[in-house]
Amino acid sequence: MIEQLVEQIEARFSDVQREMSDPDVFGDRNRAAALGRSYRQLEVAAKLAEAWRQAVADEAEARAMLDEDEDSEVREMLAESRAEIERLEEEIRLAMVQRDPNDEKDVIVEIRGGAGGDEAGLWAADVFRMLSKYAESRRLKVELLEASEGAYTFAIKGDGAYSIFKFEGGTHRVQRVPATESQGRTHTSTATVAVLPEAEDVDVQVDANDLQIDVYRSSGPGGQSVNTTDSAVRITHRPSGIVVSMQDEKSQLQNRERAMRVLRARLYEQALAEQQAELAADRRSQVGTGERAEKIRTYNYSQRRVTDHRINFTVHNLDDVLEGTLDEFTNALQNDEKRRALELQTTG
C-alpha cells in the first residue's frame, strides 16, 4: 500500500512540475496559483518519498549483508533501517492527508477582552501584539481594521495564513499580577480570539436587499465626536442578525469596504460551523476545523509557563511566546490535526 502511495506522489509531483513549466500557465493567474499550492504540498511528500526509497534500499543492503555475516553491527544497521522506514511511512501518510480547503486563505482575526474587567482589556492588547508579531515572523502582512479599548479586528494576509492562525481561535487565559494590584495577588483574565477565513464574493453571496446600512459620526473616548462627517458605518445583515461596525477610517467608503469584508468572513464561518455541526452529528463527534474549546491556552506569568490544553503541550518560555514565538504550538497542533484526520480517513 505504501509503495502505491509513493508512486502516486512521485507521479503527481512530476505532473505538477511539468505543468508549471508550461508557458500557458504564466498567463493564467488562477491556474498558476493552484499549481503553486499543489507544488508546495507535494514537494514535502516527494522529499519524504525519496527518503523512503533510500531507507528501503538501505534495509535491503543490510539484509543482504546479514545473510553473509551475523555481525551485531549489521543487525543494528538493519534495525535502524526498519525504524526509519516506519517513521517515514507515517510522515508520508500525514503529508498526504486531505488539507482543509480554507488553509490557503487570508484570515480576519477578532480579539475581545473577556472575563477580568480592565485587566482583560490589557490582556487582549497583549494577545493582539503577540499574534501580530507571530504573523510578521512568518512573513505575513498584518492589516489593522478596527481597534478600540480591549477590542481588535485585523486581517492577516499571505500564503497559508489560515493554516497557521486557525489554531489561535478560542479563549486565551492569563494568570498574572496586574500592575494595579497593590496586594500582589494573581488574577485570572481572559481574551477571546475568533479566526475567520476571509471570504471572497465567490464564497459568500450577500444580497444587498438583506443589508441595513447606517452611517454616523465616528466617536472617540467618552463618546466625543472625532469626525465632522458621517464616515462611520454599521452594517446589519438582517437574516443572520450579524452586525459589523467600522469607524477607524476617515472615508465612509473605506469603512464600508472593511465592514463588508468582516461581514462576509463571519457569514462564511457561520456556514462552515453549520456544515461541521452536521458532520459531527453524523459521526457523533466533533471533527474538523473550527472547533473551539472554552479555554485553549493558559499563560502563567509566575511560572513563565504556557500550556495548550487541547494537546496538553507546555513550554516554559513565556517571554518568547509573548513576542510571537508560537511555531512550537502551531507545529504540534498541525500534527495533531493531521493524525486525527488520518484516523478519520482510515476508519471512515
C-alpha positions in Angstrom: 0.0 0.0 0.0 2.8 2.5 0.9 4.5 1.6 -2.4 1.4 2.6 -4.3 1.2 5.9 -2.3 4.8 6.7 -3.0 4.3 6.0 -6.7 1.2 8.3 -6.7 3.2 11.1 -5.0 6.1 10.8 -7.5 3.7 10.8 -10.5 1.6 13.7 -9.2 4.7 15.8 -8.3 6.2 15.1 -11.8 2.9 16.2 -13.4 2.8 19.4 -11.4 6.4 20.3 -12.3 5.7 19.7 -16.0 2.5 21.8 -15.9 4.4 24.7 -14.1 6.9 24.8 -17.0 4.0 25.2 -19.5 4.2 28.8 -20.9 0.4 28.9 -21.0 0.3 28.7 -17.2 2.1 32.1 -16.8 -0.9 33.8 -18.4 -3.5 32.2 -16.1 -3.1 33.6 -12.6 -5.7 31.2 -11.0 -4.2 28.2 -12.6 -0.7 29.3 -11.6 -1.8 29.9 -8.0 -3.5 26.5 -7.8 -0.4 24.8 -9.2 1.8 26.7 -6.8 -0.3 25.4 -3.8 -0.2 21.8 -5.2 3.6 22.1 -5.6 4.2 23.3 -2.1 2.1 20.4 -0.6 3.6 17.7 -2.9 7.2 18.9 -2.5 7.2 17.9 1.1 5.7 14.5 0.3 8.1 14.0 -2.6 11.1 14.5 -0.4 9.7 12.0 2.1 9.1 9.5 -0.7 12.7 9.9 -1.9 14.0 9.3 1.7 11.7 6.3 2.0 13.1 4.7 -1.2 16.6 5.3 0.2 15.7 3.7 3.5 14.2 0.7 1.7 17.4 0.3 -0.3 19.5 0.6 2.9 17.3 -2.1 4.6 17.8 -4.4 1.6 21.6 -3.9 1.7 21.7 -4.6 5.4 19.6 -7.7 5.0 22.0 -9.0 2.2 24.9 -8.3 4.5 23.3 -10.2 7.3 22.9 -13.3 5.1 26.6 -13.3 4.8 27.6 -12.1 8.2 25.7 -12.3 11.6 27.7 -9.4 13.0 25.9 -7.3 15.6 26.7 -4.1 13.8 24.9 -5.3 10.7 21.9 -6.3 12.9 21.9 -2.9 14.4 22.0 -1.3 11.0 19.1 -3.4 9.8 17.0 -2.4 12.9 17.8 1.3 12.3 16.7 1.0 8.6 13.4 -0.6 9.6 12.7 2.0 12.2 13.5 4.8 9.7 11.1 3.2 7.2 8.3 3.0 9.7 8.9 6.7 10.7 8.9 7.8 7.0 5.8 5.8 6.2 3.8 7.6 9.0 5.2 11.0 7.8 4.2 10.3 4.2 0.7 9.4 5.2 0.4 12.5 7.3 1.8 14.6 4.5 -0.9 13.3 2.1 -3.9 13.9 4.5 -6.5 15.9 2.7 -6.0 19.6 3.6 -8.6 22.0 4.9 -9.8 23.8 1.8 -9.5 27.1 3.7 -5.9 26.6 4.7 -4.5 28.9 1.9 -6.9 31.7 2.7 -6.2 35.1 4.3 -7.8 35.5 7.7 -9.7 38.1 9.7 -8.9 37.9 13.5 -11.2 39.4 16.1 -9.8 39.8 19.7 -12.1 40.8 22.6 -11.3 41.2 26.3 -13.3 38.5 28.3 -13.6 37.9 32.0 -11.4 40.1 34.2 -12.5 43.7 33.7 -9.9 46.2 32.8 -7.1 43.6 33.1 -8.9 41.6 30.4 -8.7 44.6 28.1 -5.0 44.9 28.7 -4.6 41.2 28.1 -6.5 41.5 24.8 -3.9 44.1 23.8 -1.1 41.7 24.7 -2.7 38.9 22.6 -3.1 41.3 19.7 0.6 42.2 19.9 1.7 38.5 20.2 -0.3 37.4 17.2 0.8 40.4 15.1 4.4 39.7 15.9 3.9 36.0 15.0 2.4 36.9 11.7 5.3 39.2 10.9 7.8 36.4 11.9 6.1 34.2 9.3 6.4 37.0 6.7 2.7 37.6 6.6 1.1 41.0 6.3 -0.9 42.4 9.2 -3.7 45.0 8.3 -5.4 46.6 11.3 -9.1 47.1 10.5 -10.5 48.4 13.8 -9.1 49.0 17.3 -10.7 50.2 20.4 -10.2 49.6 24.1 -9.9 45.9 24.6 -11.1 45.0 21.1 -9.1 44.5 17.9 -10.1 43.4 14.4 -7.3 42.8 11.9 -6.5 40.9 8.7 -3.5 38.6 8.2 -2.6 38.1 4.6 -0.2 35.7 2.9 0.1 32.1 1.7 -1.3 29.6 4.3 -2.4 32.3 6.8 -5.5 30.3 7.9 -3.5 27.1 8.2 -1.3 28.8 10.8 -3.7 31.0 12.7 -6.8 28.8 12.8 -5.3 27.2 15.9 -5.4 30.6 17.8 -9.2 30.7 17.8 -10.7 30.3 21.3 -10.2 31.6 24.8 -6.7 32.6 25.9 -6.4 32.7 29.7 -3.7 34.6 31.6 -2.7 34.2 35.2 -0.6 37.2 36.5 -0.4 40.0 39.0 -1.9 43.2 37.4 0.0 46.4 37.6 -2.8 47.9 39.6 -2.8 45.1 42.2 -1.4 46.5 45.4 -1.6 43.2 47.3 0.5 41.3 44.8 -2.4 38.8 44.2 -2.6 36.8 41.0 -5.6 37.5 38.9 -7.1 35.3 36.1 -8.3 37.1 33.0 -9.3 36.0 29.5 -9.4 37.2 26.0 -11.4 35.6 23.2 -10.0 35.2 19.7 -12.1 34.5 16.6 -10.1 33.5 13.5 -12.2 33.7 10.3 -11.1 32.6 6.8 -11.5 35.7 4.7 -14.3 35.0 2.2 -14.4 36.3 -1.4 -17.6 37.1 -3.3 -17.5 33.6 -4.8 -17.5 32.1 -1.3 -20.4 34.1 0.1 -23.2 35.7 -1.9 -24.6 38.7 0.1 -27.9 40.1 -1.2 -27.9 43.9 -0.9 -31.6 43.7 0.0 -30.6 41.8 3.1 -28.4 44.7 4.4 -29.3 47.6 6.6 -26.5 50.2 6.3 -26.3 53.1 8.8 -23.8 55.9 8.8 -22.9 58.1 11.7 -20.1 60.2 13.1 -17.0 58.5 14.5 -16.7 58.7 18.3 -13.7 58.7 20.5 -13.2 58.1 24.2 -16.3 59.1 26.2 -18.4 59.3 23.1 -16.9 62.6 21.9 -17.1 63.1 18.1 -13.8 62.9 16.4 -15.1 63.4 12.9 -17.2 66.2 11.4 -18.7 63.9 8.7 -20.8 60.7 8.8 -17.9 58.4 8.0 -18.6 55.6 10.4 -20.5 52.6 9.0 -22.7 50.0 10.7 -23.9 47.1 8.5 -26.7 44.8 9.8 -27.3 41.5 7.9 -31.0 41.0 8.6 -31.3 37.2 8.0 -28.5 36.3 10.4 -28.6 39.3 12.8 -24.9 39.9 12.4 -23.8 43.5 12.9 -20.4 44.9 11.9 -19.3 48.5 12.6 -16.2 50.3 11.3 -15.1 53.8 12.1 -11.3 53.9 12.0 -11.0 55.3 8.5 -12.0 58.9 7.6 -13.6 57.7 4.4 -17.1 56.3 4.6 -16.3 54.2 1.5 -13.3 52.6 3.2 -15.2 51.9 6.4 -18.0 50.3 4.4 -15.5 48.1 2.4 -13.8 46.9 5.6 -17.2 46.2 7.3 -18.2 44.1 4.3 -15.0 42.1 4.5 -15.7 41.2 8.1 -19.4 40.5 7.4 -18.5 38.1 4.6 -16.0 36.3 6.8 -18.5 36.0 9.7 -21.2 34.6 7.3 -18.6 32.2 5.8 -17.6 30.9 9.2 -21.3 30.6 10.2 -21.9 28.4 7.1 -18.8 26.3 7.9 -19.9 25.9 11.5 -23.3 24.6 10.4 -21.7 22.2 7.9 -19.3 20.9 10.6 -22.2 20.5 13.1 -24.0 18.3 10.6 -20.8 16.2 10.1 -20.4 16.0 13.8 -23.9 14.8 14.3 -23.4 12.1 11.6 -20.2 10.9 13.2 -21.3 11.5 16.7 -18.1 13.5 17.4 -16.8 17.0 16.6 -14.2 16.6 13.8 -12.5 19.1 11.7 -11.6 22.8 11.8 -13.4 25.4 13.7 -13.8 23.5 17.0 -13.3 25.9 19.9 -12.7 24.9 23.4 -13.8 27.3 26.2 -10.1 27.6 27.2 -7.5 26.7 24.7 -4.3 28.0 26.3 -3.1 29.3 29.7 -0.3 31.8 30.1 1.1 31.7 33.7 3.4 34.6 34.5 4.7 33.4 37.9 5.9 30.1 36.4 6.8 31.5 33.0 4.7 28.7 31.6 2.4 28.4 28.6 0.1 25.4 28.3 -2.1 24.4 25.3 -4.9 22.4 26.8 -6.1 20.8 23.5 -2.9 18.7 23.2 -1.6 19.0 26.7 1.6 20.8 25.4 3.6 23.0 27.7 6.6 25.3 27.2 8.4 27.4 29.8 9.5 30.3 27.6 6.6 32.7 28.3 8.6 35.9 27.3 9.4 34.4 23.9 5.8 33.3 23.3 4.5 36.8 24.1 7.0 38.1 21.5 5.3 35.9 18.9 7.3 32.7 19.1 4.4 30.3 18.5 5.8 27.9 16.0 6.1 25.1 18.5 2.4 25.3 19.3 1.5 25.6 15.6 3.6 22.6 14.6 2.2 20.4 17.4 -1.4 21.4 16.6 -0.9 20.9 12.9 0.5 17.4 13.5 -2.4 16.6 15.9 -4.9 17.7 13.3 -3.3 15.6 10.6 -3.3 12.5 12.8 -6.9 12.9 13.7 -7.8 13.4 10.0 -5.8 10.3 9.1 -7.6 8.3 11.8 -10.9 9.5 10.3 -9.9 8.5 6.8 -8.8 5.0 7.8 -11.9 4.4 9.9 -14.4 6.2 7.8 
